[in-house]
Each structure stands twice: as structure tokens, then as C-alpha cells.
Amino acid sequence: MVKLRLPTVEDIARLASFGSDQSLLEGIWVSGGGPGVADPFVWAAQRLAEFNAGWSPQGGLHGGALVIDELQPFVGLVYFGSVAPRVVELSYGIAPPARGRGIATRAVRLAAEWALNGGGFSRVELRISELHAASRRVADKAGFRFEERFETFIEVTGDTAIDLLYTRSREA
């Protein structure tokens, strides 16, 4: 069973264990990348503070985040970022050892249902790289529908990526 919850102090050690092994961060599933400091516990505490700040009135850089628990605690994250009034974008990531078990689909479905039925949002969006087939499958299985194909300019690299917009809306 997949559960979503707010990050806690106990998650610092869990995230630090991921941060101490770069192979466990593969796929950029933790926003803000890997540890930029020598001590993974310092990095983990900073990341969790940022995830929780996203739920506060002053907000956080990446929006609010919920921890995904499944057979064990902290197998991934779901991020909530405001796009427009009553519209939220979900992003998510699953730790490499937990991938391939349908956790992302179940977590995205739960997060979207909360956002639409209890979170006060009327629309939930997923922006997915055209090249990321697994994320497109997650969107389909979680009840999202394809809406639009668009180009995204990546300022850091100067490249352009093709992204797909998937949406779910509150039923009338």
C-alpha cells in the first residue's frame, strides 16, 4: 500500500543514506540534486526543510513535497507546484531500488485525488519529457489525459526539449 505524508525529522537519516550513494540518486528524483556539501546529513536536513517550506505561506523553491512510503518508509517524493490559481503541477520521483513496482502510478493517483477533492485545486498537471516513456505510462494509468505537446527551452544548456502536458480535472 502506498501512503503519502509530510516529511519528518526521521526522514533526514533516510534521505542522507540516499545522498551518501550517488547511484541511489540516479534519475534526479530528489529536487535540488545530490549533496553539494560534504555531509549528507546537512544536505538532507536542508532538502527536507525546503520540502516543508513549500507548504508555508512564504513557499519554497520547489513547492511542497510529500514523502512516499510503501513497503518501507521514504521510497520517493511527490512535489506540488502552483501553476495558476486553482491549478497545481505534480512532479514525482521514485528511488532506484523501488522502481518498477507501480509506486509512482499509485502515488500520483493519490496526490491528484487529494489535490482535486481536498486540496482546493480544480486542475492537476503533469509535464513529461517526450522521451520518458515510463512517466507517460504513469500519467495514463493514474487517469490523466494527454492535452498538449510543447517545446521547453533549457536555459542552462541552451537546448530545447519536447514536453507533453497531461491533465486531470475535478469532475463536475
N, CA, C and O of each residue as an XYZ file, in Angstrom:
688
protein
N       0.836     -1.174      0.000
C       0.000      0.000      0.000
C       0.885      1.242      0.000
O       1.821      1.349      0.792
N       0.582      2.169     -0.886
C       1.309      3.430     -0.972
C       0.628      4.455     -0.082
O      -0.597      4.577     -0.081
N       1.435      5.195      0.679
C       0.944      6.276      1.528
C       1.754      7.529      1.234
O       2.945      7.461      0.933
N       1.086      8.672      1.328
C       1.753      9.967      1.194
C       1.686     10.666      2.532
O       0.668     10.601      3.222
N       2.784     11.347      2.910
C       2.814     12.048      4.199
C       3.801     13.195      4.130
O       4.656     13.250      3.246
N       3.669     14.111      5.080
C       4.630     15.203      5.193
C       5.985     14.660      5.653
O       6.034     13.691      6.411
N       7.075     15.268      5.207
C       8.403     14.857      5.688
C       8.539     15.112      7.187
O       7.983     16.075      7.715
N       9.280     14.242      7.864
C       9.524     14.369      9.301
C      11.029     14.377      9.573
O      11.839     14.140      8.676
N      11.378     14.651     10.810
C      12.793     14.647     11.228
C      13.420     13.270     10.995
O      14.598     13.175     10.651
N      12.644     12.217     11.180
C      13.173     10.866     10.962
C      13.627     10.654      9.516
O      14.455      9.784      9.250
N      13.095     11.438      8.592
C      13.449     11.286      7.184
C      14.833     11.830      6.856
O      15.371     11.531      5.790
N      15.421     12.620      7.746
C      16.761     13.149      7.479
C      17.744     11.998      7.283
O      18.503     11.997      6.314
N      17.743     11.038      8.168
C      18.672      9.903      8.045
C      18.370      9.084      6.791
O      19.285      8.597      6.128
N      17.095      8.936      6.471
C      16.720      8.164      5.276
C      17.235      8.851      4.011
O      17.824      8.208      3.142
N      17.005     10.172      3.917
C      17.464     10.906      2.742
C      18.986     10.974      2.710
O      19.580     10.887      1.636
N      19.622     11.127      3.858
C      21.087     11.152      3.909
C      21.674      9.843      3.391
O      22.727      9.851      2.755
N      21.010      8.723      3.652
C      21.529      7.441      3.148
C      21.464      7.400      1.624
O      22.346      6.826      0.986
N      20.427      8.002      1.032
C      20.386      8.106     -0.429
C      21.509      9.026     -0.908
O      22.194      8.718     -1.883
N      21.694     10.150     -0.223
C      22.688     11.137     -0.620
C      24.118     10.675     -0.479
O      25.013     11.230     -1.116
N      24.353      9.666      0.344
C      25.715      9.177      0.535
C      26.124      8.185     -0.554
O      27.280      7.764     -0.598
N      25.195      7.808     -1.430
C      25.482      6.879     -2.531
C      24.856      7.455     -3.800
O      23.644      7.355     -3.987
N      25.662      8.054     -4.670
C      25.143      8.717     -5.869
C      24.268      7.810     -6.722
O      23.352      8.301     -7.382
N      24.519      6.497     -6.732
C      23.691      5.601     -7.548
C      22.249      5.571     -7.041
O      21.335      5.247     -7.800
N      22.038      5.903     -5.769
C      20.683      5.930     -5.217
C      19.950      7.231     -5.525
O      18.766      7.367     -5.219
N      20.653      8.188     -6.131
C      20.024      9.448     -6.547
C      19.817      9.488     -8.058
O      19.328     10.487     -8.585
N      20.180      8.420     -8.760
C      20.066      8.367    -10.218
C      18.645      8.706    -10.649
O      17.668      8.277    -10.035
N      18.558      9.483    -11.717
C      17.252      9.854    -12.239
C      16.728     11.162    -11.691
O      15.590     11.533    -11.978
N      17.525     11.873    -10.912
C      17.168     13.184    -10.361
C      15.783     13.151     -9.720
O      14.956     14.020     -9.999
N      15.522     12.176     -8.878
C      14.206     12.065     -8.242
C      14.070     12.948     -7.012
O      12.961     13.146     -6.514
N      15.182     13.484     -6.514
C      15.144     14.427     -5.399
C      15.419     15.811     -5.975
O      16.487     16.042     -6.542
N      14.465     16.739     -5.837
C      14.680     18.080     -6.382
C      15.902     18.711     -5.720
O      16.182     18.482     -4.544
N      16.603     19.491     -6.487
C      17.798     20.146     -5.950
C      19.040     19.297     -6.105
O      20.112     19.699     -5.652
N      18.933     18.134     -6.731
C      20.098     17.303     -6.996
C      20.682     16.664     -5.754
O      20.058     16.632     -4.693
N      21.896     16.156     -5.911
C      22.574     15.471     -4.819
C      23.270     16.427     -3.879
O      23.240     17.642     -4.075
N      23.898     15.874     -2.858
C      24.556     16.713     -1.856
C      25.625     17.612     -2.467
O      26.527     17.151     -3.165
N      25.499     18.901     -2.188
C      26.526     19.848     -2.603
C      27.452     20.161     -1.446
O      28.322     21.026     -1.546
N      27.257     19.448     -0.347
C      28.087     19.621      0.848
C      28.697     18.274      1.203
O      28.213     17.228      0.770
N      29.752     18.309      1.986
C      30.460     17.079      2.339
C      29.613     16.153      3.210
O      29.744     14.932      3.122
N      28.762     16.711      4.032
C      27.984     15.912      4.971
C      26.581     15.666      4.421
O      25.798     16.611      4.320
N      26.238     14.415      4.060
C      24.913     14.145      3.508
C      23.777     14.435      4.494
O      22.644     14.659      4.068
N      24.057     14.436      5.803
C      23.017     14.765      6.787
C      22.656     16.246      6.721
O      21.490     16.608      6.878
N      23.655     17.106      6.487
C      23.395     18.535      6.329
C      22.542     18.752      5.089
O      21.552     19.483      5.131
N      22.925     18.113      3.978
C      22.163     18.207      2.731
C      20.731     17.724      2.934
O      19.784     18.390      2.515
N      20.570     16.569      3.573
C      19.232     16.002      3.785
C      18.368     16.923      4.636
O      17.188     17.110      4.340
N      18.933     17.491      5.672
C      18.173     18.410      6.528
C      17.748     19.645      5.732
O      16.627     20.129      5.894
N      18.632     20.156      4.875
C      18.292     21.308      4.034
C      17.184     20.965      3.053
O      16.251     21.748      2.878
N      17.271     19.818      2.418
C      16.248     19.409      1.446
C      14.891     19.271      2.134
O      13.885     19.767      1.627
N      14.859     18.599      3.289
C      13.586     18.393      3.984
C      12.998     19.713      4.470
O      11.780     19.893      4.450
N      13.849     20.631      4.906
C      13.356     21.951      5.300
C      12.731     22.652      4.092
O      11.697     23.307      4.222
N      13.346     22.520      2.938
C      12.807     23.105      1.707
C      11.468     22.457      1.334
O      10.526     23.158      0.964
N      11.380     21.138      1.429
C      10.127     20.443      1.107
C       8.994     20.936      2.000
O       7.881     21.164      1.527
N       9.275     21.099      3.278
C       8.245     21.572      4.213
C       7.943     23.059      4.022
O       6.802     23.483      4.206
N       8.955     23.855      3.656
C       8.733     25.287      3.424
C       7.748     25.519      2.288
O       7.039     26.525      2.271
N       7.704     24.598      1.346
C       6.781     24.717      0.228
C       5.325     24.712      0.635
O       4.465     25.142     -0.134
N       5.034     24.231      1.835
C       3.658     24.208      2.340
C       3.327     25.464      3.137
O       2.177     25.653      3.533
N       4.314     26.326      3.378
C       4.102     27.524      4.190
C       3.684     28.697      3.306
O       3.844     28.641      2.086
N       3.145     29.767      3.916
C       2.739     30.933      3.125
C       3.891     31.555      2.328
O       3.670     32.045      1.221
N       5.115     31.545      2.869
C       6.241     32.115      2.127
C       6.712     31.201      1.009
O       7.405     31.651      0.097
N       6.347     29.918      1.063
C       6.658     28.980     -0.012
C       8.099     28.536     -0.033
O       8.938     29.029      0.721
N       8.364     27.599     -0.908
C       9.703     27.068     -1.088
C      10.048     27.080     -2.567
O       9.178     27.274     -3.416
N      11.289     26.878     -2.859
C      11.774     26.926     -4.236
C      11.074     25.918     -5.136
O      10.767     26.233     -6.286
N      10.818     24.718     -4.638
C      10.243     23.648     -5.454
C       8.797     23.330     -5.090
O       8.268     22.317     -5.547
N       8.151     24.149     -4.294
C       6.795     23.849     -3.842
C       6.841     22.848     -2.698
O       7.917     22.464     -2.240
N       5.680     22.435     -2.245
C       5.604     21.465     -1.165
C       5.884     20.061     -1.663
O       5.694     19.767     -2.843
N       6.333     19.199     -0.775
C       6.597     17.813     -1.150
C       6.026     16.882     -0.092
O       5.999     17.197      1.098
N       5.576     15.739     -0.557
C       5.148     14.665      0.329
C       6.049     13.469      0.102
O       6.476     13.197     -1.020
N       6.330     12.766      1.169
C       7.131     11.552      1.113
C       6.219     10.395      0.727
O       5.073     10.319      1.170
N       6.735      9.506     -0.097
C       6.011      8.293     -0.472
C       6.559      7.139      0.358
O       7.759      6.863      0.345
N       5.664      6.472      1.078
C       6.006      5.235      1.790
C       5.323      4.073      1.068
O       4.227      4.225      0.529
N       5.970      2.932      1.064
C       5.351      1.730      0.527
C       5.712      0.591      1.465
O       5.303      0.614      2.626
N       6.451     -0.389      1.016
C       6.863     -1.478      1.906
C       7.800     -0.980      2.993
O       7.863     -1.558      4.078
N       8.523      0.084      2.705
C       9.400      0.727      3.677
C       9.188      2.227      3.586
O       8.644      2.712      2.593
N       9.604      2.971      4.599
C       9.421      4.418      4.546
C      10.357      5.067      3.528
O      11.473      4.600      3.300
N       9.880      6.144      2.926
C      10.647      7.029      2.057
C      11.224      6.305      0.839
O      12.432      6.097      0.735
N      10.338      5.932     -0.067
C      10.785      5.331     -1.331
C      10.688      6.328     -2.484
O      11.077      6.027     -3.612
N      10.163      7.522     -2.186
C      10.048      8.528     -3.226
C       9.429      9.804     -2.706
O       9.178      9.953     -1.510
N       9.186     10.730     -3.631
C       8.626     12.036     -3.303
C       7.619     12.453     -4.361
O       7.755     12.102     -5.533
N       6.606     13.203     -3.941
C       5.678     13.871     -4.849
C       5.769     15.359     -4.521
O       5.656     15.754     -3.361
N       5.972     16.176     -5.547
C       6.097     17.620     -5.396
C       4.843     18.306     -5.927
O       4.271     17.876     -6.929
N       4.420     19.366     -5.258
C       3.261     20.162     -5.652
C       3.738     21.581     -5.933
O       4.254     22.251     -5.039
N       3.570     22.040     -7.167
C       3.962     23.402     -7.514
C       2.793     24.156     -8.123
O       2.150     23.664     -9.050
N       2.516     25.332     -7.615
C       1.408     26.134     -8.123
C       1.736     26.638     -9.523
O       2.822     27.168     -9.763
N       0.791     26.470    -10.443
C       0.956     26.919    -11.817
C       0.116     28.167    -12.062
O       0.557     29.103    -12.728
N      -1.073     28.171    -11.527
C      -2.030     29.273    -11.664
C      -3.028     29.101    -10.530
O      -3.021     28.077     -9.848
N      -3.888     30.096    -10.322
C      -4.910     29.901     -9.283
C      -5.702     28.612     -9.538
O      -6.250     28.405    -10.621
N      -5.748     27.767     -8.528
C      -6.502     26.508     -8.543
C      -5.934     25.452     -9.505
O      -6.599     24.464     -9.816
N      -4.694     25.675     -9.973
C      -4.018     24.705    -10.847
C      -2.691     24.347    -10.208
O      -1.915     25.227     -9.835
N      -2.429     23.053    -10.083
C      -1.183     22.590     -9.467
C      -0.482     21.621    -10.423
O      -1.121     20.820    -11.106
N       0.838     21.718    -10.450
C       1.636     20.767    -11.210
C       2.237     19.760    -10.246
O       2.807     20.128     -9.219
N       2.104     18.494    -10.585
C       2.739     17.430     -9.801
C       4.016     17.004    -10.496
O       4.066     16.889    -11.720
N       5.041     16.773     -9.704
C       6.269     16.127    -10.146
C       6.508     15.010     -9.144
O       6.019     15.072     -8.017
N       7.238     14.014     -9.536
C       7.438     12.887     -8.625
C       8.730     12.178     -8.965
O       9.263     12.310    -10.067
N       9.216     11.434     -8.010
C      10.401     10.632     -8.236
C      10.422      9.455     -7.291
O      10.013      9.555     -6.134
N      10.902      8.346     -7.798
C      10.996      7.112     -7.019
C      12.473      6.724     -6.930
O      13.193      6.774     -7.927
N      12.914      6.341     -5.746
C      14.298      5.906     -5.554
C      14.569      4.679     -6.421
O      13.704      3.812     -6.541
N      15.755      4.588     -7.027
C      16.060      3.479     -7.928
C      15.714      2.084     -7.392
O      15.184      1.279     -8.158
N      15.985      1.746     -6.111
C      15.663      0.380     -5.664
C      14.159      0.065     -5.624
O      13.776     -1.104     -5.564
N      13.302      1.106     -5.657
C      11.851      0.890     -5.548
C      11.125      1.024     -6.888
O       9.901      0.906     -6.939
N      11.851      1.264     -7.950
C      11.217      1.462     -9.253
C      10.688      0.152     -9.836
O      11.155     -0.937     -9.502
N       9.696      0.297    -10.721
C       9.169     -0.862    -11.436
C       8.089     -1.620    -10.698
O       7.723     -2.719    -11.114
N       7.566     -1.066     -9.611
C       6.532     -1.765     -8.829
C       5.191     -1.028     -8.849
O       4.283     -1.397     -8.104
N       5.047     -0.009     -9.676
C       3.798      0.729     -9.754
C       3.620      1.772     -8.663
O       2.529      2.319     -8.503
N       4.668      2.052     -7.917
C       4.581      3.018     -6.816
C       4.268      4.412     -7.352
O       3.426      5.110     -6.788
N       4.929      4.827     -8.426
C       4.701      6.167     -8.969
C       3.249      6.339     -9.399
O       2.635      7.367     -9.114
N       2.701      5.350    -10.076
C       1.302      5.435    -10.518
C       0.369      5.603     -9.335
O      -0.508      6.467     -9.353
N       0.546      4.790     -8.313
C      -0.340      4.865     -7.145
C      -0.159      6.183     -6.397
O      -1.136      6.769     -5.929
N       1.084      6.654     -6.282
C       1.341      7.916     -5.574
C       0.773      9.103     -6.351
O       0.179      9.998     -5.749
N       0.940      9.129     -7.658
C       0.422     10.229     -8.474
C      -1.108     10.225     -8.435
O      -1.724     11.288     -8.355
N      -1.714      9.063     -8.489
C      -3.177      8.977     -8.399
C      -3.661      9.530     -7.055
O      -4.599     10.326     -7.015
N      -3.025      9.112     -5.956
C      -3.402      9.616     -4.627
C      -3.221     11.131     -4.518
O      -4.093     11.833     -4.005
N      -2.094     11.621     -4.999
C      -1.805     13.054     -4.915
C      -2.810     13.860     -5.731
O      -3.285     14.902     -5.279
N      -3.132     13.386     -6.924
C      -4.105     14.095     -7.765
C      -5.487     14.076     -7.131
O      -6.191     15.086     -7.146
N      -5.880     12.942     -6.577
C      -7.198     12.863     -5.935
C      -7.286     13.810     -4.741
O      -8.310     14.463     -4.538
N      -6.218     13.885     -3.956
C      -6.222     14.829     -2.835
C      -6.307     16.263     -3.353
O      -7.111     17.053     -2.858
N      -5.482     16.605     -4.348
C      -5.456     17.972     -4.866
C      -6.825     18.390     -5.397
O      -7.254     19.525     -5.186
N      -7.508     17.480     -6.081
C      -8.796     17.809     -6.693
C      -9.962     17.759     -5.715
O     -10.922     18.517     -5.857
N      -9.890     16.876     -4.728
C     -11.033     16.682     -3.834
C     -10.871     17.300     -2.455
O     -11.869     17.544     -1.777
N      -9.652     17.558     -2.022
C      -9.447     18.122     -0.695
C      -8.501     19.300     -0.671
O      -8.479     20.064      0.294
N      -7.725     19.452     -1.718
C      -6.704     20.497     -1.748
C      -7.152     21.811     -2.340
O      -6.401     22.787     -2.328
N      -8.364     21.850     -2.858
C      -8.890     23.098     -3.390
C      -8.469     23.406     -4.823
O      -8.666     24.527     -5.291
N      -7.902     22.447     -5.517
C      -7.498     22.668     -6.904
C      -8.561     22.113     -7.848
O      -9.242     21.137     -7.532
N      -8.691     22.746     -9.005
C      -9.647     22.265     -9.998
C      -8.954     21.538    -11.149
O      -9.600     20.886    -11.968
N      -7.614     21.664    -11.194
C      -6.856     21.027    -12.289
C      -5.473     20.625    -11.775
O      -4.832     21.360    -11.024
N      -5.033     19.447    -12.197
C      -3.702     18.937    -11.868
C      -2.992     18.665    -13.184
O      -3.563     18.072    -14.100
N      -1.737     19.105    -13.271
C      -0.968     18.935    -14.499
C       0.302     18.124    -14.242
O       0.909     18.196    -13.173
N       0.677     17.359    -15.251
C       1.971     16.668    -15.293
C       2.655     17.129    -16.572
O       2.052     17.090    -17.644
N       3.898     17.561    -16.471
C       4.693     17.912    -17.649
C       5.780     16.847    -17.763
O       6.600     16.677    -16.861
N       5.769     16.142    -18.878
C       6.614     14.959    -19.026
C       7.428     15.068    -20.310
O       6.899     15.442    -21.357
N       8.703     14.743    -20.226
C       9.541     14.703    -21.421
C       8.977     13.678    -22.396
O       8.565     12.585    -22.008
N       8.970     14.055    -23.661
C       8.501     13.142    -24.702
C       9.316     11.851    -24.708
O       8.821     10.801    -25.117
N      10.562     11.933    -24.256
C      11.453     10.768    -24.260
C      11.243      9.836    -23.072
O      11.809      8.743    -23.046
N      10.442     10.242    -22.088
C      10.305      9.455    -20.860
C       9.040      8.591    -20.902
O       7.995      8.967    -20.372
N       9.162      7.429    -21.542
C       8.020      6.523    -21.739
C       7.418      6.054    -20.419
O       6.197      5.940    -20.305
N       8.258      5.780    -19.420
C       7.734      5.287    -18.137
C       6.826      6.333    -17.488
O       5.791      5.980    -16.922
N       7.194      7.603    -17.562
C       6.358      8.659    -16.973
C       5.067      8.844    -17.757
O       4.031      9.168    -17.176
N       5.116      8.643    -19.069
C       3.876      8.720    -19.857
C       2.926      7.596    -19.451
O       1.715      7.804    -19.383
N       3.464      6.414    -19.182
C       2.628      5.292    -18.714
C       2.024      5.602    -17.349
O       0.857      5.296    -17.105
N       2.811      6.210    -16.453
C       2.298      6.610    -15.136
C       1.114      7.548    -15.318
O       0.073      7.360    -14.689
N       1.263      8.562    -16.179
C       0.182      9.529    -16.404
C      -1.081      8.826    -16.888
O      -2.171      9.081    -16.376
N      -0.940      7.952    -17.859
C      -2.109      7.231    -18.392
C      -2.773      6.375    -17.319
O      -3.991      6.423    -17.146
N      -1.975      5.595    -16.602
C      -2.525      4.696    -15.584
C      -3.120      5.440    -14.395
O      -4.005      4.915    -13.720
N      -2.644      6.662    -14.127
C      -3.151      7.446    -12.997
C      -4.374      8.278    -13.381
O      -4.855      9.078    -12.578
N      -4.879      8.093    -14.600
C      -6.115      8.756    -15.004
C      -5.947     10.125    -15.623
O      -6.922     10.868    -15.733
N      -4.743     10.481    -16.032
C      -4.507     11.756    -16.703
C      -4.745     11.576    -18.197
O      -4.646     10.470    -18.728
N      -5.061     12.675    -18.862
C      -5.231     12.603    -20.312
C      -4.230     13.546    -20.978
O      -3.942     14.634    -20.477
N      -3.713     13.099    -22.115
C      -2.784     13.923    -22.885
C      -3.524     15.141    -23.405
O      -4.642     15.034    -23.911
N      -2.884     16.314    -23.274
C      -3.531     17.543    -23.726
C      -2.725     18.292    -24.779
O      -3.293     18.830    -25.729
N      -1.395     18.332    -24.615
C      -0.631     19.219    -25.488
C       0.829     18.793    -25.551
O       1.379     18.279    -24.577
N       1.449     19.009    -26.699
C       2.877     18.813    -26.916
C       3.478     20.204    -27.076
O       2.941     21.020    -27.826
N       4.591     20.495    -26.380
C       5.189     21.824    -26.463
C       6.696     21.743    -26.298
O       7.231     20.741    -25.823
N       7.366     22.804    -26.695
C       8.820     22.891    -26.558
C       9.165     23.660    -25.290
O       8.510     24.642    -24.940
N      10.212     23.191    -24.609
C      10.715     23.861    -23.419
C      12.180     24.210    -23.655
O      12.989     23.334    -23.960
N      12.522     25.485    -23.514
C      13.911     25.919    -23.642
C      14.604     25.704    -22.304
O      14.108     26.142    -21.266
N      15.743     25.035    -22.326
C      16.514     24.757    -21.110
C      17.673     25.747    -21.077
O      18.681     25.583    -21.765
N      17.497     26.774    -20.259
C      18.428     27.900    -20.236
C      19.859     27.466    -19.914
O      20.811     27.971    -20.509
N      20.010     26.539    -18.980
C      21.351     26.122    -18.532
C      22.164     25.521    -19.673
O      23.362     25.780    -19.788
N      21.513     24.715    -20.522
C      22.223     24.028    -21.602
C      22.050     24.688    -22.962
O      22.845     24.458    -23.872
N      21.012     25.509    -23.103
C      20.713     26.101    -24.402
C      19.949     25.164    -25.316
O      19.690     25.502    -26.470
N      19.586     23.998    -24.822
C      18.849     23.012    -25.612
C      17.346     23.254    -25.531
O      16.860     23.985    -24.668
N      16.638     22.633    -26.436
C      15.183     22.650    -26.419
C      14.709     21.216    -26.267
O      15.193     20.316    -26.953
N      13.762     21.010    -25.364
C      13.189     19.674    -25.134
C      11.734     19.684    -25.570
O      11.071     20.721    -25.539
N      11.252     18.534    -25.970
C       9.840     18.379    -26.297
C       9.179     17.769    -25.069
O       9.559     16.688    -24.617
N       8.182     18.475    -24.533
C       7.455     18.014    -23.356
C       5.993     17.789    -23.708
O       5.471     18.347    -24.674
N       5.349     16.963    -22.902
C       3.936     16.643    -23.078
C       3.192     17.070    -21.825
O       3.675     16.876    -20.710
N       2.026     17.645    -22.009
C       1.190     18.055    -20.894
C       0.051     17.057    -20.742
O      -0.713     16.813    -21.676
N      -0.046     16.485    -19.543
C      -1.152     15.596    -19.172
C      -1.931     16.287    -18.058
O      -1.337     16.931    -17.193
N      -3.253     16.158    -18.076
C      -4.078     16.839    -17.063
C      -5.150     15.928    -16.504
O      -5.571     14.953    -17.127
N      -5.573     16.286    -15.302
C      -6.771     15.746    -14.659
C      -7.517     16.911    -14.077
O      -6.905     17.811    -13.503
N      -8.828     16.921    -14.209
C      -9.649     17.992    -13.667
C     -10.714     17.426    -12.757
O     -11.088     16.256    -12.836
N     -11.188     18.307    -11.884
C     -12.276     17.916    -10.985
C     -13.515     17.633    -11.818
O     -13.870     18.386    -12.725
N     -14.154     16.535    -11.485
C     -15.375     16.180    -12.219
C     -16.503     17.102    -11.789
O     -16.671     17.393    -10.605
N     -17.268     17.553    -12.765
C     -18.357     18.495    -12.487
C     -19.544     17.800    -11.858
O     -20.549     18.444    -11.559
